[in-house]
């Protein structure tokens, strides 16, 4: 005889050593539902015993590995004469069952969901022993009473038949008939007056993701021809809090409580399969039936047309707008916005965009480009996303490029024009406050200067222009180093020392064929802070030797170098000499 192998090794129940002496399960007690003897090859197969599952004793008294609750006496005793077959024990019930078995060798075996269907317990004995099997059928939870169940004994596989079941069944005839629909059906939505409610607990369905009380029989069958164009919407309207449960043609469950607004349930089935959908209308609480109207549609919930998702840059921005020219200060420019919304960004834009946002932009930036890159980023306590419609009409999106779940987009050689900006959230229900950062220096979320150094201010000591090959070399400038602004918090976290807000020297440089060296010499420990033509910060403490700072620019860029000479420690200003050279650091 061919055996049906319905269970893999991953589902094998845990085997335990003999019970401790104080175990509360008594293998010598008379079984509550009788005994039986079977020999290998028995017929009929399975042998099924009706009983009630559960008890007041924790199965964990046998071992910490055993879940659930059982009685002190076995539910059933099986005397088994083994042969060439595996032995399968399984328990089927409307509730989550457990099995506890003491085998002929005195070992304990227990299982919760090994039968693989509807939280039913199952244990397979590979090469079973002959002898007495003491079998307890328990429940995973306590306090549920003694639930009707079936114990199945088989050599073919696990069984899930339960004639005592009170759970909803899609096979029972629907109370309000059958609705046969094809893709694009007319008279959309179809409406059916129903009485929602019943005695069956829907929480036993759909892995515990269903809610409410309904009848065992479905209220409606929907025989649907399937659609490659439309989604299928099933919703219900009532003056009372109601829920929906739907079992699809593939056996999967779709359940909902409030998605159709005002405590009305709604289920949207994307790319619906052809076949039969069994629909239960339920009350959230176990009370009397209530009148309700069931809607079946391809357009939306409760007969409302499902409008296409749109991000509309023609709408006024919700948090204002600004015009900025290259080199703007302060940098970054920060805007408080409310991230998130009801529009699915992927449906609205595609282009690998993700998240949920409002239809209207959060902010509009009109930008006059110059020699800098443009950085847009956002920071939020939730996982934010960024969606930008650029001046050429293209969509650019990002999720996490600014670090720590914060989005960031950098525009190399940015266009001049209008940037419409949305700050979304990755999750649909994660809307919350966020900060939008506009910068030419970098992503704003990583570092926000407290009192930013302002290179737009006039230099404290000298503004000069030099070309490659200048003489004298080095070009020396006497100045006072230091200030009351901490460079680490005002320019870049890599910078050190104390400086003034305005630069000490502004150098416009046209390179030749040599490198550029900028250094400072002082009897005090000094530092250098330089904002280069590319907008980046270059900082140093001691590279020129003897506690003197120096910054080396190989292949220097043409443009403006704003230079600060600081003191490493806070205190009075110090005499210093700034040296600009193409030959090396000044000593």
C-alpha positions in Angstrom: 0.0 0.0 0.0 1.3 3.5 -0.9 1.6 5.9 2.0 0.7 9.6 1.7 3.5 11.7 3.1 1.7 14.8 4.1 4.2 16.2 6.6 7.8 17.3 6.2 10.5 17.2 8.9 9.9 20.9 9.7 6.5 20.0 11.2 7.7 17.1 13.4 6.6 17.6 17.0 9.1 18.0 19.8 10.1 14.7 21.6 10.6 15.1 25.3 12.2 12.8 27.9 10.1 11.1 30.5 8.0 13.5 32.6 9.2 14.7 36.0 7.7 13.0 39.0 5.4 15.9 39.8 3.8 16.0 36.4 0.0 16.5 36.7 -0.8 14.3 33.7 -1.6 10.8 34.9 -0.9 8.1 32.3 -2.6 5.5 34.7 -5.9 7.4 34.8 -8.8 6.1 32.9 -9.1 7.9 29.5 -12.0 10.3 29.2 -13.1 9.1 25.8 -12.2 5.4 25.8 -9.5 3.1 24.4 -8.9 1.2 21.2 -6.6 -1.3 19.6 -5.3 -1.1 16.1 -2.9 -3.1 14.0 -0.7 -1.8 11.1 -2.8 -1.7 7.9 -6.0 -1.0 9.8 -9.2 -0.1 7.9 -11.1 2.1 7.7 -8.3 4.7 7.8 -8.6 7.2 9.5 -10.1 6.0 12.8 -11.7 9.1 14.3 -12.9 9.8 17.8 -15.2 12.6 18.8 -14.2 14.3 22.1 -13.8 17.6 23.8 -10.4 19.3 23.8 -8.8 21.2 26.6 -8.5 21.2 30.4 -7.3 23.1 33.4 -3.8 21.6 33.6 -0.8 23.3 31.8 0.8 20.9 29.3 4.0 22.6 30.3 4.0 20.4 33.5 5.5 17.8 31.3 8.1 20.1 29.8 8.5 23.8 29.2 8.4 22.9 25.5 4.8 21.9 25.6 2.2 24.6 25.1 -1.5 24.6 25.9 -3.9 23.2 28.5 -5.1 19.6 29.0 -6.9 17.5 31.5 -5.1 15.3 34.1 -6.4 12.1 32.5 -5.7 11.1 28.9 -8.3 11.9 26.3 -7.8 8.5 24.6 -5.6 5.4 24.9 -4.4 3.6 21.8 -2.9 0.1 21.8 -1.0 -0.1 18.5 0.7 -3.0 16.8 3.2 -1.4 14.5 4.1 -2.6 11.0 5.6 -1.0 7.9 3.7 2.3 8.2 4.1 5.7 9.8 1.6 6.6 12.4 -0.2 10.0 12.2 -2.2 11.5 15.1 -4.0 14.8 14.5 -6.7 16.9 16.2 -9.2 19.0 14.3 -11.3 21.7 16.0 -12.6 25.3 15.6 -10.1 26.3 18.2 -6.3 26.0 18.2 -5.5 22.5 19.4 -2.5 20.9 21.0 -1.5 17.2 21.2 0.4 15.6 24.1 1.3 11.9 23.7 3.1 9.5 26.0 4.6 6.7 23.9 5.3 3.1 24.8 8.9 3.9 25.7 7.7 6.4 28.3 8.8 9.5 26.3 6.6 12.5 25.9 5.8 14.2 22.5 3.8 17.4 22.1 2.7 19.7 19.2 0.8 22.8 18.5 0.2 23.3 14.7 2.0 20.4 13.1 -1.0 19.2 11.1 -0.5 22.3 8.9 -4.2 23.5 8.6 -6.2 25.9 10.7 -4.0 25.7 13.8 -4.7 21.9 14.1 -2.1 19.9 16.0 -0.4 16.8 14.4 2.3 14.4 15.3 3.9 11.9 12.9 5.7 8.9 14.3 8.3 7.6 11.9 8.8 3.8 12.5 6.3 3.8 15.4 6.7 1.5 18.4 4.2 -1.1 19.3 2.4 -0.6 22.6 0.3 1.9 24.5 -0.1 5.5 23.4 -1.7 7.8 26.0 -3.1 10.8 24.0 -4.3 14.1 25.4 -6.1 16.6 23.1 -5.8 20.1 24.5 -6.3 23.7 23.6 -3.6 26.3 23.1 -5.4 28.9 25.2 -6.9 28.6 28.6 -10.4 29.4 29.8 -12.1 28.5 26.5 -14.2 25.7 27.9 -14.0 22.2 26.5 -14.3 22.6 22.8 -15.7 19.9 20.4 -12.9 18.2 18.5 -12.0 15.1 16.4 -9.0 12.9 17.1 -7.8 11.2 13.9 -5.6 8.1 13.9 -4.1 7.3 10.5 -1.3 5.6 8.6 -1.9 7.8 5.5 -1.6 11.3 6.7 -3.0 14.1 8.8 -6.8 14.7 8.7 -8.7 18.0 9.4 -12.3 16.8 9.2 -14.4 18.2 12.0 -18.1 17.4 11.9 -18.6 19.4 15.0 -17.4 22.6 13.4 -19.3 25.8 13.9 -16.9 27.9 12.0 -18.0 29.8 8.9 -18.0 27.5 5.8 -17.9 28.7 2.2 -19.5 25.5 1.1 -22.8 26.3 2.8 -25.5 27.8 0.7 -25.5 31.6 0.9 -28.4 33.4 2.6 -28.8 36.1 -0.1 -28.0 34.1 -3.2 -25.4 34.3 -5.9 -24.2 37.4 -7.8 -22.6 36.4 -11.2 -20.5 39.2 -12.6 -18.1 39.7 -15.5 -15.3 42.3 -15.9 -16.8 45.8 -16.6 -20.3 44.8 -15.4 -23.1 47.3 -15.8 -25.2 48.8 -12.9 -22.0 49.3 -10.9 -22.3 49.2 -7.9 -24.6 46.2 -7.2 -26.3 46.5 -3.8 -27.8 43.9 -1.6 -29.8 44.5 1.6 -28.5 42.1 4.3 -28.8 41.5 8.1 -25.2 41.5 9.4 -24.3 39.4 12.4 -24.5 35.9 13.8 -23.1 33.5 16.4 -19.8 32.4 14.7 -16.6 34.1 15.7 -14.7 35.3 12.7 -11.4 35.7 14.7 -10.9 31.9 14.1 -10.4 32.7 10.4 -7.6 34.2 8.4 -4.8 33.6 10.9 -6.6 35.7 13.4 -6.8 38.8 11.2 -10.6 38.7 10.9 -13.1 40.3 13.3 -16.7 40.1 14.3 -19.7 37.8 14.6 -21.4 36.2 11.5 -23.5 33.2 10.5 -21.8 30.0 9.5 -23.2 30.2 6.0 -22.0 33.1 3.8 -24.3 35.9 3.1 -23.4 36.0 -0.6 -21.5 34.2 -3.3 -19.9 36.4 -5.9 -19.0 34.3 -9.0 -16.6 36.7 -10.8 -15.1 36.2 -14.2 -11.9 38.0 -13.1 -10.3 41.2 -14.4 -7.0 42.3 -15.8 -8.3 45.9 -15.7 -10.3 46.5 -12.6 -9.9 45.8 -8.9 -12.9 44.3 -7.0 -14.4 46.3 -4.2 -16.7 44.8 -1.6 -18.0 47.2 1.1 -20.9 47.6 3.5 -22.8 50.5 5.0 -24.7 50.4 8.3 -25.5 52.6 11.3 -23.6 50.1 13.5 -20.0 49.1 13.5 -19.8 46.1 11.1 -17.1 44.0 9.5 -16.5 41.9 6.4 -14.9 38.6 5.8 -14.3 37.2 2.2 -12.8 33.9 1.2 -11.4 34.1 -2.4 -11.2 31.4 -5.0 -7.7 30.5 -3.8 -8.9 29.9 -0.2 -7.3 33.1 1.1 -9.1 35.4 3.5 -9.7 39.1 3.0 -11.1 40.8 6.1 -11.7 44.4 7.2 -13.3 46.6 9.8 -13.3 50.3 9.0 -11.5 50.9 5.6 -14.7 52.3 3.9 -14.8 55.2 6.4 -17.3 56.0 9.3 -16.8 52.5 10.8 -17.9 50.9 7.5 -15.8 48.0 6.3 -14.3 47.7 2.8 -12.2 45.1 1.1 -10.2 46.0 -2.1 -9.0 42.9 -4.0 -6.2 43.8 -6.4 -6.0 41.8 -9.7 -9.0 39.6 -8.6 -8.8 35.9 -9.6 -11.7 34.4 -11.5 -13.9 32.2 -9.4 -16.2 32.3 -6.3 -15.9 34.8 -3.5 -17.8 33.9 -0.4 -18.8 36.9 1.6 -19.8 37.2 5.3 -21.4 40.3 6.8 -20.7 40.6 10.5 -21.2 42.8 13.5 -18.0 43.9 15.3 -19.6 42.9 18.6 -21.7 39.8 19.5 -25.1 41.4 19.5 -28.4 41.3 17.6 -28.4 41.4 13.8 -28.4 44.8 12.2 -29.6 46.0 8.8 -26.9 46.9 6.3 -26.3 47.4 2.6 -23.6 45.4 0.8 -21.9 47.0 -2.2 -20.0 45.1 -4.9 -18.1 47.3 -7.4 -15.2 47.8 -9.7 -15.1 51.5 -9.0 -14.7 52.0 -5.3 -16.1 51.6 -1.8 -19.8 52.3 -1.1 -20.4 53.1 -4.8 -17.9 55.9 -4.8 -15.6 56.1 -7.9 -12.0 55.3 -7.0 -10.3 58.4 -8.4 -6.8 57.8 -9.9 -3.9 58.7 -7.7 -2.4 62.1 -8.8 0.4 64.3 -7.6 -0.7 67.7 -8.9 2.1 70.3 -9.2 -0.4 72.9 -10.4 -2.0 73.0 -6.9 -0.8 75.6 -4.4 2.0 74.2 -2.1 0.9 73.5 1.4 3.9 74.9 3.2 4.8 77.8 1.0 7.5 78.5 -1.6 10.9 80.3 -1.9 13.2 81.6 -4.6 16.9 81.0 -4.0 20.0 81.9 -6.0 23.2 79.8 -6.0 25.3 80.6 -2.9 22.2 81.4 -0.8 22.5 81.8 3.0 21.6 80.5 5.4 22.5 77.1 4.1 20.7 74.8 4.6 17.3 76.5 4.1 14.9 74.6 6.3 11.1 74.2 6.0 8.7 72.5 8.5 6.2 70.3 6.6 3.7 67.6 7.4 4.9 64.4 5.7 2.5 61.8 4.3 -0.9 61.7 2.9 -3.5 59.5 1.2 -2.1 59.4 -2.4 -0.1 56.3 -3.3 3.0 57.8 -4.9 3.8 54.7 -7.0 0.3 54.7 -8.5 0.6 58.4 -9.2 4.1 58.6 -10.5 5.7 55.2 -11.0 9.4 55.8 -11.8 10.4 53.6 -8.8 8.8 56.1 -6.5 7.4 54.9 -3.1 5.4 56.2 -0.2 2.2 58.1 0.5 1.8 61.9 0.1 -0.9 64.6 -0.4 -1.9 65.4 -3.9 -0.7 69.0 -3.6 3.1 69.7 -3.2 4.5 70.4 0.2 6.8 73.1 -1.0 7.9 74.9 -4.2 11.5 76.0 -4.8 12.4 78.4 -7.6 16.2 78.0 -8.0 18.8 80.0 -10.0 21.6 77.6 -10.5 25.3 78.5 -10.3 28.4 76.5 -9.6 27.0 74.3 -6.9 25.2 71.0 -6.6 21.7 71.2 -5.2 20.8 68.9 -2.2 17.2 68.2 -1.2 16.6 66.1 1.9 14.1 65.6 4.7 14.3 64.4 8.3 11.4 62.9 10.3 10.8 60.5 13.2 9.0 58.2 10.7 10.4 56.6 7.5 10.0 59.5 5.1 10.3 59.6 1.3 11.0 62.5 -1.1 9.3 63.1 -4.5 10.5 66.0 -6.7 9.1 67.3 -10.0 12.2 69.0 -11.6 12.1 72.0 -13.9 12.2 69.7 -17.0 9.1 67.9 -15.8 10.9 64.7 -14.8 10.2 62.9 -11.5 13.0 62.1 -9.1 12.3 60.1 -5.9 14.2 58.7 -3.0 13.7 56.8 0.2 16.8 56.5 2.5 19.8 58.1 0.8 20.3 60.8 3.5 20.8 58.0 6.1 18.7 56.7 9.1 15.6 56.2 6.9 15.8 59.9 5.8 15.5 60.6 2.0 17.9 62.7 0.0 18.3 63.7 -3.6 21.4 65.5 -5.1 21.2 67.3 -8.4 24.6 67.5 -10.1 24.7 70.6 -12.3 21.2 71.5 -11.3 18.8 73.2 -13.8 17.4 76.7 -13.0 13.7 76.7 -12.6 10.9 75.4 -10.3 11.2 72.3 -8.2 7.9 71.0 -6.8 8.6 68.9 -3.7 6.6 66.4 -1.8 7.7 64.8 1.5 5.9 61.5 1.8 5.9 58.6 4.3 6.9 55.0 3.4 3.9 53.6 5.3 0.3 54.7 4.5 -0.6 55.6 8.1 2.7 57.2 9.3 1.9 60.8 8.6 3.7 63.3 10.9 5.9 66.4 11.1 9.1 66.5 9.1 11.7 69.1 8.1 12.7 69.7 4.5 16.3 70.8 3.9 17.5 72.7 0.8 21.3 73.0 0.6 24.3 73.4 -1.7 26.6 71.9 0.9 25.1 68.4 1.6 22.1 66.6 3.0 20.7 68.7 5.8 19.6 66.0 8.1 23.1 64.8 8.9 24.4 68.1 10.2 22.6 71.4 10.8 25.0 74.3 11.8 23.8 76.1 14.9 25.4 79.5 13.9 26.6 78.9 10.3 29.7 80.6 9.1 28.7 83.2 6.5 31.0 83.4 3.5 28.8 86.1 2.0 30.1 88.6 4.6 33.1 90.8 3.8 36.5 89.4 4.9 37.9 90.6 8.2 41.4 91.2 6.8 41.9 91.0 3.1 40.1 90.2 -0.2 42.6 89.3 -3.0 43.0 87.7 -6.3 45.9 85.5 -7.3 46.9 83.6 -10.5 49.1 80.6 -10.9 52.8 81.6 -10.7 52.1 84.5 -8.4 55.0 86.3 -6.6 55.9 86.7 -4.0 55.4 83.1 -3.0 54.4 82.6 -0.2 51.9 85.4 -0.1 51.7 86.4 3.6 48.8 88.1 5.5 49.1 89.2 9.2 45.9 88.7 11.1 44.4 87.7 14.5 43.3 84.1 14.8 40.3 83.0 16.8 36.7 84.0 17.6 33.7 83.0 19.6 32.1 80.6 17.2 32.9 76.9 17.4 33.8 75.6 13.9 32.6 72.1 14.6 29.0 73.3 15.2 29.1 76.2 12.6 30.7 74.7 9.5 31.4 70.9 9.5 31.7 68.3 12.2 35.3 67.6 10.9 36.4 71.1 11.7 38.0 72.2 14.9 38.7 75.5 16.7 37.1 78.9 17.3 36.5 81.4 14.6 34.5 84.5 13.7 31.2 84.3 11.7 32.8 86.2 8.7 35.9 84.9 6.9 39.3 86.3 7.7 40.5 86.2 4.1 38.6 85.9 0.7 40.9 84.5 -2.0 39.9 84.4 -5.7 42.3 82.0 -7.3 43.0 81.1 -11.0 45.2 78.0 -11.0 48.1 77.4 -13.2 50.0 74.1 -13.3 50.8 73.8 -9.6 49.1 72.7 -6.4 47.7 75.2 -3.8 48.9 75.3 -0.2 47.2 77.3 2.5 48.7 77.3 6.0 48.9 79.5 9.1 51.8 80.1 11.5 51.4 81.2 15.2 52.9 80.7 18.6 49.4 79.4 19.6 47.8 76.1 18.5 45.7 77.3 15.4 43.3 75.7 13.0 42.1 76.4 9.4 38.5 76.3 8.1 38.1 76.8 4.3 35.0 76.9 2.2 36.2 76.0 -1.4 34.8 76.9 -4.8 32.8 73.7 -4.8 31.0 74.7 -1.6 32.7 72.0 0.5 34.4 72.5 3.8 38.2 71.8 4.2 39.5 71.8 7.7 42.8 71.1 9.4 44.6 71.4 12.8 48.3 70.4 12.6 49.3 69.3 9.1 51.8 72.1 8.6 53.9 71.0 11.6 54.5 72.5 15.1 50.8 72.7 15.9 50.3 74.8 12.7 47.4 73.9 10.3 47.8 73.4 6.6 45.4 72.4 3.7 46.8 71.1 0.5 44.7 71.4 -2.7 46.1 69.1 -5.5 44.8 70.3 -8.9 43.0 73.3 -7.3 39.7 74.6 -8.6 39.3 78.1 -9.9 37.1 80.3 -7.8 36.6 81.7 -4.4 38.3 80.3 -1.3 36.8 81.7 2.0 39.4 81.2 4.7 39.1 81.3 8.5 42.1 81.0 10.9 41.0 79.8 14.3 42.5 79.0 17.7 42.2 75.4 18.8 40.9 76.4 22.2 38.5 79.1 23.3 40.0 82.3 24.6 41.6 85.5 23.4 42.6 86.0 19.8 46.2 85.2 18.8 48.7 86.8 16.4 49.1 84.6 13.3 50.3 84.7 9.7 48.3 83.2 6.9 50.4 81.8 4.0 49.2 81.1 0.5 51.7 79.2 -1.7 52.1 77.0 -4.7 55.4 75.5 -3.3 54.5 74.1 0.1 53.4 74.9 3.6 55.1 78.0 5.2 57.3 77.4 8.2 
